[in-house]
């Protein structure tokens, strides 16, 4: 279906995209915030207590921060070092997608699934704007793959590895990991009627491995919270880390309690999926519809090439997260491996059943998506931010030649579909990583001011901020969190620097404080892009300012 040489060339191109994104400035808020939390672990030699600024952090388990801290220990505190664990676990996820596709269907489906997973837009973004979801997704699909092999082959090694993966996923983001592993497997058990597998002695071994794997995280929670009931976390005292991670966490997400509410749109993830699975969206939706039709047509009877692990898991996960009152696009990342396997198997099925007309439709769709990616990349680098990087022009020329090659040279239709899909992702994301993101992140004031601090040799331990507004990028690139103070204390200080908003400057002036040195940077919440910001003519209207002033 797809040659070994072509497969590894595409893997190499995807890795090139990941490599280019490693050196992009950290993105506020979550990515930079999590990097600062891991940085503090290393600097303070405290791997038990998690802090978000001055507040103790209960929301997520420790593993993501431990992995980042380990990378900092090995490579030093750098933005690219922070991204290394996420990239490695994402590659584990790609390998696991291959294994899952091979276990459910065949090797061709597995190879295509791996390429689809690694090139899906939200997965590429997750190794640049690194949050906990990259690690969660990789370990989750690894556990799913190994546990499926156990159900198929009844092998001790597979269930042990599956339990290990599940424990690592749980130690990354809590209960949601177990939910997204369990739901597809329960669908598989219901379809194959292998319920007796749950009563095997190997399951007890797996539970022991899982318990052992999550023990370090539970110990950290116990030390930080259960031993200190006097601590007030989010307005509540007597917070148990055990109770939170085993019970309260998911209910808080579903209800919005504690983390807040940002969307009551029950169709949020349905329209969000349209872009997170690019350039494979149309194929993914078609594959899901086709598989649902085949399952109902067979009246849920087992048959060759029919399985419900993917469609059942996708359906139940979508249903569950759609009722959450707090929603973000990257919550869909955990469904991408299932969509990748389903899509890869669907394409192989169309090829083997000689559905050439439908394959040609998908080929034309992929050509259209390639053209769309080309136009979007051009707009982002030639209109939104005018690029001066000569590499960008060379990339455009190279990809035009590639597009002409695939349009003119006769190749198998399936090969064209996969090739154009991967190249669409590579084109868009490589251009964004080497041109768009560097330009965009100039509007992240914290990183810009950090450059000033370094250039002017300003002592980082003399920098304060008044308002509790985030300064994660400044904290990270200064290698030191900015200290929080108030106006009354600032009046008593000499020879200090203040990182301030416009409102802070007005308050300082009202206090009669004067300063001679001032550095100013543009600020915009770049994770919430809007048309007025992207339009160069209206960008100034939505920009805020951040200032660094010297009080003598």
C-alpha positions as a printed Julia matrix, in Angstrom:
552×3 Matrix{Float64}:
   0.0     0.0     0.0
   2.74    2.42    1.03
   6.37    1.51    0.55
   8.81    1.26    3.43
  11.0     3.97    1.87
   8.14    6.42    1.43
   6.88    5.73    4.95
  10.23    6.61    6.53
  10.66    9.67    4.31
   7.33   10.97    5.61
   8.3    10.16    9.2
  11.52   12.13    8.6
   9.59   15.13    7.26
   7.25   15.09   10.26
  10.25   14.93   12.6
  11.69   17.93   10.75
   8.51   19.85   11.58
   8.78   18.81   15.24
  12.45   19.8    15.31
  11.72   23.25   13.86
   9.07   23.79   16.53
  11.39   22.86   19.39
  13.11   26.23   19.29
  10.02   28.43   19.17
   9.48   30.7    22.18
   7.22   29.13   24.8
   3.59   30.1    24.43
   1.61   31.62   27.29
  -0.27   30.69   29.28
  -0.23   26.94   29.9
   2.95   25.94   28.09
   5.1    28.62   29.69
   3.35   28.16   33.05
   4.05   24.42   33.13
   7.66   25.01   32.14
   8.07   27.43   35.06
   6.54   24.89   37.44
   9.04   22.25   36.27
  11.88   24.8    36.42
  11.08   25.55   40.05
  11.28   21.84   40.88
  14.85   21.77   39.6
  15.95   25.09   41.08
  14.43   24.44   44.5
  15.25   20.73   44.46
  11.65   20.05   45.46
   9.96   17.37   43.37
   7.07   16.85   45.77
   5.32   20.2    45.99
   3.76   21.74   42.9
   3.25   25.5    42.75
   1.51   27.74   40.24
   3.1    31.05   41.11
   2.49   31.6    44.84
  -0.42   29.12   44.94
  -0.19   25.4    45.64
  -1.28   23.42   42.59
  -3.81   20.63   42.94
  -5.36   20.53   39.47
  -3.12   18.0    37.68
  -0.79   15.17   38.78
   2.97   15.4    38.7
   4.31   13.23   35.87
   4.37   15.87   33.11
   6.34   18.22   35.38
   8.68   15.47   36.52
   9.5    14.58   32.92
  10.15   18.23   32.05
  12.26   18.65   35.19
  14.28   15.55   34.28
  14.9    17.03   30.83
  16.02   20.29   32.46
  18.37   18.32   34.7
  19.95   16.61   31.69
  19.99   19.41   29.1
  19.64   22.6    31.12
  16.7    24.98   31.43
  15.79   25.72   27.81
  12.51   25.93   25.92
  13.61   23.12   23.6
  14.48   20.91   26.58
  10.97   21.39   27.94
   9.52   20.02   24.7
  11.69   16.88   24.5
   9.53   14.59   26.71
   6.35   15.57   24.83
   7.98   14.8    21.47
   9.33   11.44   22.64
   5.99   10.34   24.11
   4.18   11.55   20.98
   6.49    9.36   18.89
   5.6     6.5    21.26
   1.99    7.35   20.45
   2.71    7.12   16.72
   4.32    3.71   17.18
   1.36    2.63   19.29
  -1.07    3.76   16.57
   0.82    1.5    14.18
   0.54   -1.37   16.66
  -3.15   -0.71   17.34
  -3.96   -0.55   13.62
  -2.01   -3.73   12.99
  -3.74   -5.53   15.87
  -7.23   -4.52   14.74
  -6.67   -4.71   10.97
  -3.27   -5.17    9.29
   0.17   -3.63    8.89
  -0.88   -1.29    6.08
  -3.66    0.16    8.22
  -1.16    0.56   11.06
   1.41    2.39    8.95
  -1.16    4.8     7.57
  -2.61    5.32   11.08
   0.83    6.28   12.41
   1.31    8.87    9.65
  -2.18   10.29   10.15
  -1.72   10.56   13.91
   1.71   12.21   13.78
   0.65   14.72   11.1
  -2.8    15.66   12.48
  -2.89   19.38   13.2
  -3.67   19.18   16.92
  -0.89   16.61   17.49
   1.68   18.78   15.69
   0.51   21.75   17.74
   0.73   19.74   20.97
   4.51   19.29   20.63
   4.97   23.05   20.11
   2.46   24.43   22.6
   3.26   21.69   25.09
   0.69   21.0    27.78
  -0.1    17.77   29.59
  -2.13   16.39   26.65
   0.85   15.32   24.53
   2.13   13.02   27.29
  -1.4    11.9    28.17
  -2.23   10.96   24.57
   1.0     9.04   23.96
   0.77    6.94   27.12
  -2.98    6.4    26.67
  -2.75    4.94   23.16
   0.26    2.85   24.25
  -1.8     1.37   27.09
  -4.77    0.81   24.78
  -2.59   -1.04   22.27
  -0.97   -3.3    24.86
  -4.23   -4.1    26.63
  -5.86   -4.95   23.3
  -3.01   -7.38   22.59
  -3.67   -8.98   25.96
  -7.35   -9.42   25.12
  -6.38  -10.96   21.78
  -3.47  -13.14   22.89
  -3.8   -13.47   26.69
  -0.13  -12.6    27.23
   1.21  -11.48   30.6
   3.8    -9.11   29.09
   1.17   -7.13   27.22
  -1.15   -6.62   30.18
   1.81   -5.57   32.34
   2.91   -3.0    29.74
  -0.69   -1.88   29.37
  -1.0    -1.35   33.11
   2.29    0.55   33.11
   1.04    2.82   30.31
  -2.28    3.35   32.08
  -0.47    4.24   35.3
   1.74    6.76   33.51
  -1.28    8.28   31.77
  -3.17    8.49   35.1
  -0.12   10.13   36.69
  -0.23   12.75   33.94
  -3.84   13.91   34.03
  -5.85   11.75   36.37
  -9.14    9.95   35.83
  -9.68   10.99   32.22
  -6.8     8.67   31.25
  -8.57    5.63   32.66
 -11.85    6.66   31.07
 -10.44    6.98   27.55
  -8.63    3.64   27.91
 -11.58    1.82   29.42
 -14.35    3.0    27.1
 -12.86    1.62   23.84
 -11.85   -1.64   25.56
 -15.32   -2.1    27.04
 -16.77   -1.64   23.55
 -14.33   -4.28   22.28
 -15.27   -6.7    25.09
 -18.97   -6.17   24.49
 -18.56   -6.82   20.77
 -16.3    -9.88   21.11
 -17.99  -11.18   24.28
 -14.67  -11.81   25.99
 -15.81  -10.72   29.45
 -14.14  -13.74   31.06
 -10.78  -12.14   30.28
 -11.45   -9.74   33.16
 -11.49  -12.64   35.62
  -8.03  -13.94   34.66
  -5.27  -13.92   37.3
  -3.2   -11.7    35.04
  -5.63   -8.86   35.71
  -4.59   -8.91   39.38
  -0.96   -8.64   38.32
  -1.87   -5.69   36.11
  -3.69   -3.96   38.96
  -0.57   -4.39   41.08
   1.62   -2.87   38.35
  -0.83    0.02   37.94
  -0.86    0.67   41.69
   2.93    0.58   41.82
   3.19    2.97   38.85
   0.94    5.62   40.39
   2.51    5.35   43.85
   5.07    8.18   43.35
   2.32   10.58   42.25
   0.06    9.55   45.15
   2.94    9.97   47.6
   3.56   13.49   46.33
  -0.13   14.37   46.66
  -0.17   12.89   50.17
   2.88   14.86   51.27
   1.66   18.15   49.84
  -2.03   18.02   50.73
  -3.23   15.09   52.89
  -0.61   15.78   55.58
  -1.66   19.44   55.66
  -5.43   19.75   56.04
  -4.95   23.35   57.16
  -4.0    24.42   53.64
  -6.67   26.4    51.8
  -6.83   25.42   48.11
  -9.28   27.3    45.88
 -11.09   28.61   48.93
 -11.41   25.21   50.62
  -9.48   23.74   53.51
  -8.94   20.06   54.3
  -8.24   19.13   50.66
  -7.18   15.53   50.22
  -4.95   14.78   47.24
  -6.22   11.19   47.19
  -9.86   12.2    47.17
  -9.23   14.82   44.53
  -7.43   12.59   42.04
  -9.72    9.59   42.49
 -13.04   11.39   42.73
 -13.28   15.18   42.62
 -11.15   16.04   39.58
 -13.4    14.82   36.78
 -16.55   16.13   38.44
 -14.95   19.56   38.73
 -14.21   19.51   35.0
 -17.71   18.39   34.12
 -19.41   20.95   36.36
 -16.91   23.77   35.91
 -16.49   24.04   39.69
 -13.03   25.2    40.67
 -11.71   25.58   37.1
 -14.57   27.79   35.89
 -16.94   27.51   32.94
 -16.03   28.61   29.43
 -18.56   26.88   27.19
 -22.02   25.35   27.46
 -22.03   24.57   23.72
 -22.69   20.84   23.49
 -21.5    20.86   19.86
 -18.18   22.58   20.65
 -16.07   19.49   19.96
 -17.98   18.61   16.8
 -17.07   21.82   14.99
 -13.65   21.96   16.65
 -12.86   18.54   15.17
 -13.08   20.08   11.69
  -9.7    21.76   12.18
  -7.93   19.64   14.81
  -7.85   16.57   12.53
  -6.7    18.45    9.43
  -5.62   17.46    6.8
  -7.54   14.21    7.4
 -10.9    15.6     8.54
 -13.03   14.57    5.56
 -11.55   11.07    5.53
 -12.03   10.73    9.29
 -15.69   11.73    9.18
 -16.33    9.45    6.21
 -14.57    6.55    7.92
 -16.65    7.0    11.07
 -19.91    7.16    9.09
 -18.98    4.14    6.99
 -18.03    2.02   10.02
 -21.22    2.95   11.88
 -23.23    1.9     8.83
 -21.38   -1.43    8.53
 -21.84   -2.26   12.22
 -25.58   -1.57   12.14
 -25.95   -3.39    8.83
 -24.32   -6.47   10.35
 -26.6    -6.12   13.4
 -23.56   -5.98   15.67
 -22.47   -9.46   14.64
 -18.74  -10.12   14.51
 -17.31  -10.13   11.02
 -13.99   -9.72    9.25
 -12.83   -6.12    9.06
 -15.48   -4.92   11.49
 -14.68   -3.68   15.0
 -16.27   -1.26   17.45
 -13.26   -0.37   19.6
 -12.59    2.79   17.59
 -16.12    3.96   16.81
 -17.41    3.0    20.25
 -14.54    4.76   21.99
 -14.9     7.87   19.83
 -18.66    8.06   20.33
 -18.57    7.63   24.11
 -15.63    9.99   24.62
 -17.28   12.68   22.48
 -20.51   12.26   24.43
 -18.72   12.52   27.77
 -16.54   15.56   27.1
 -19.35   17.42   25.33
 -21.19   17.7    28.67
 -18.18   19.3    30.38
 -18.71   22.96   31.26
 -15.03   23.72   30.69
 -13.88   22.9    27.15
 -10.66   23.44   25.22
  -9.75   22.19   21.72
  -6.86   20.03   22.92
  -9.28   17.87   24.93
  -9.89   16.15   21.58
  -6.28   14.95   21.37
  -7.16   11.74   23.19
  -9.54   10.77   20.36
  -7.01   11.35   17.56
  -5.35    7.89   17.82
  -8.76    6.23   17.43
  -9.62    8.42   14.45
  -6.19    7.73   12.92
  -6.62    3.95   13.17
 -10.18    4.12   11.88
  -9.17    6.35    8.94
  -6.16    4.23    8.01
  -8.23    1.06    8.04
 -10.97    2.73    5.98
  -8.52    3.76    3.25
  -7.06    0.24    3.1
 -10.58   -1.18    2.92
 -11.45    1.11   -0.02
  -8.27    0.05   -1.79
  -8.82   -3.68   -1.27
 -12.48   -3.48   -2.26
 -11.48   -1.5    -5.36
 -13.61    1.54   -4.56
 -11.52    3.6    -6.95
 -14.16    6.27   -7.56
 -14.45    7.08   -3.87
 -10.68    7.05   -3.5
 -10.44    9.55   -6.35
 -12.92   11.78   -4.54
 -10.69   11.71   -1.44
  -7.65   12.34   -3.64
  -9.29   15.49   -5.0
 -10.3    16.54   -1.51
  -6.69   16.15   -0.38
  -5.55   18.27   -3.32
  -8.02   20.92   -2.21
  -6.74   20.8     1.38
  -3.17   21.04    0.1
  -4.13   24.17   -1.85
  -5.89   25.56    1.22
  -2.82   24.94    3.41
  -0.67   26.66    0.8
  -2.95   29.7     0.74
  -3.17   29.87    4.54
   0.61   29.56    4.89
   1.09   32.32    2.32
  -1.41   34.61    4.05
   0.15   34.05    7.46
   3.69   34.75    6.28
   3.11   37.34    3.56
   0.13   39.33    4.85
  -0.43   38.75    8.57
   3.31   38.93    9.22
   5.49   39.74    6.26
   8.31   37.24    6.35
  11.89   38.17    5.53
  13.1    34.58    5.88
  14.43   33.4     2.52
  13.72   29.79    3.51
   9.99   30.46    3.34
  10.12   31.35   -0.36
  12.18   28.25   -1.05
   9.65   26.09    0.79
   6.83   27.52   -1.32
   8.73   26.77   -4.52
   9.58   23.24   -3.37
   6.01   22.43   -2.47
   4.66   23.85   -5.74
   6.97   21.43   -7.55
   5.79   18.59   -5.29
   2.14   19.45   -6.01
   2.8    19.47   -9.74
   4.6    16.14   -9.44
   1.66   14.46   -7.73
  -0.8    16.03  -10.16
   1.08   14.95  -13.28
   2.96   11.73  -12.47
   0.74    8.66  -12.37
   0.83    7.04   -8.94
  -1.66    4.75   -7.13
  -4.57    6.8    -5.83
  -4.12    5.73   -2.2
  -0.44    6.67   -2.37
  -1.39   10.14   -3.57
  -3.95   10.57   -0.8
  -1.44    9.75    1.93
   1.41   11.67    0.31
  -0.55   14.86   -0.28
  -2.08   14.69    3.2
   1.28   14.4     4.95
   2.84   17.07    2.73
  -0.07   19.43    3.48
   0.66   19.13    7.19
   4.41   19.49    6.66
   3.99   22.56    4.43
   1.68   24.43    6.79
   3.44   23.6    10.04
   7.0    23.95    8.84
   6.25   27.44    7.52
   4.46   28.32   10.75
   7.34   27.04   12.9
  10.1    28.89   11.04
   8.2    32.07   10.2
   4.71   32.6    11.64
   5.29   31.63   15.28
   8.54   33.63   15.64
   6.69   36.71   14.35
   3.59   36.03   16.44
   5.53   35.54   19.65
   7.01   39.02   19.4
   3.65   40.02   20.86
   4.27   37.95   23.97
   5.53   40.74   26.17
   7.07   38.55   28.86
   9.54   36.92   26.45
  10.35   40.28   24.84
  11.01   41.92   28.2
  13.16   38.93   29.21
  15.38   39.71   26.22
  15.7    43.27   27.53
  16.6    41.99   30.99
  19.34   39.84   29.49
  20.63   42.53   27.13
  20.74   45.25   29.81
  22.08   42.89   32.5
  19.18   43.73   34.8
  19.31   41.6    37.98
  16.33   39.23   37.8
  16.06   39.07   41.61
  15.29   42.82   41.65
  12.2    42.54   39.43
   8.74   42.74   41.0
   5.17   42.94   39.78
   2.2    44.56   41.5
  -0.85   42.95   40.01
  -1.09   39.13   40.09
  -1.32   38.99   36.28
   0.67   36.08   34.79
   4.29   36.62   33.75
   5.17   33.03   32.86
   7.33   33.74   29.82
   9.26   36.42   31.72
   9.66   34.03   34.65
  11.0    31.24   32.46
  13.38   33.2    30.28
  14.68   35.11   33.32
  15.19   31.68   34.94
  13.53   33.18   38.01
   9.87   33.8    38.88
   9.01   37.48   39.25
   8.17   38.34   42.85
   4.74   39.75   43.66
   4.39   42.84   45.85
   1.93   45.73   46.37
   1.92   49.5    45.99
   2.59   50.2    49.65
   5.67   47.98   49.69
   6.94   49.38   46.39
   6.96   52.87   47.95
   9.47   51.63   50.51
  11.8    50.01   47.99
  14.88   51.43   46.32
  16.67   50.36   43.17
  14.02   47.9    42.01
  12.44   47.1    38.67
   8.68   46.72   38.26
   6.98   44.69   35.54
   3.76   46.6    35.04
   0.57   47.02   33.05
  -0.76   50.42   31.97
  -3.04   50.36   35.02
  -0.05   49.67   37.27
   1.79   52.7    35.87
  -1.22   54.92   36.57
  -1.34   53.64   40.16
   2.38   54.29   40.63
   2.0    57.84   39.3
  -0.85   58.48   41.74
   1.53   57.44   44.52
   3.98   60.08   43.29
   6.59   57.57   42.18
   8.85   58.51   39.3
  11.19   56.54   37.08
  13.76   57.34   34.46
  14.22   54.02   32.7
  11.28   52.35   30.99
  11.09   49.52   28.46
   7.78   48.72   26.77
   6.57   45.69   24.8
   3.36   44.85   22.98
   1.16   42.22   24.6
  -1.58   40.01   23.15
  -3.1    36.72   24.34
  -1.86   34.8    21.32
  -3.72   31.59   22.15
  -6.91   33.56   21.47
  -6.27   34.88   17.99
  -8.92   37.09   16.46
  -9.47   38.75   13.1
  -8.59   42.25   14.33
  -5.2    41.04   15.52
  -4.44   39.05   12.38
  -5.31   42.06   10.2
  -2.22   44.32   10.18
  -4.43   47.39    9.71
  -6.39   46.81   12.93
  -3.78   45.04   15.06
  -2.86   48.1    17.1
  -6.46   48.38   18.3
  -6.3    45.14   20.29
  -2.74   45.26   21.61
  -2.02   45.89   25.28
   1.27   47.0    26.79
   3.65   45.65   29.38
   6.37   47.81   30.88
   9.57   47.32   32.81
  10.47   50.43   34.83
  13.34   51.21   37.18
  12.48   52.82   40.53
  15.57   54.33   42.14
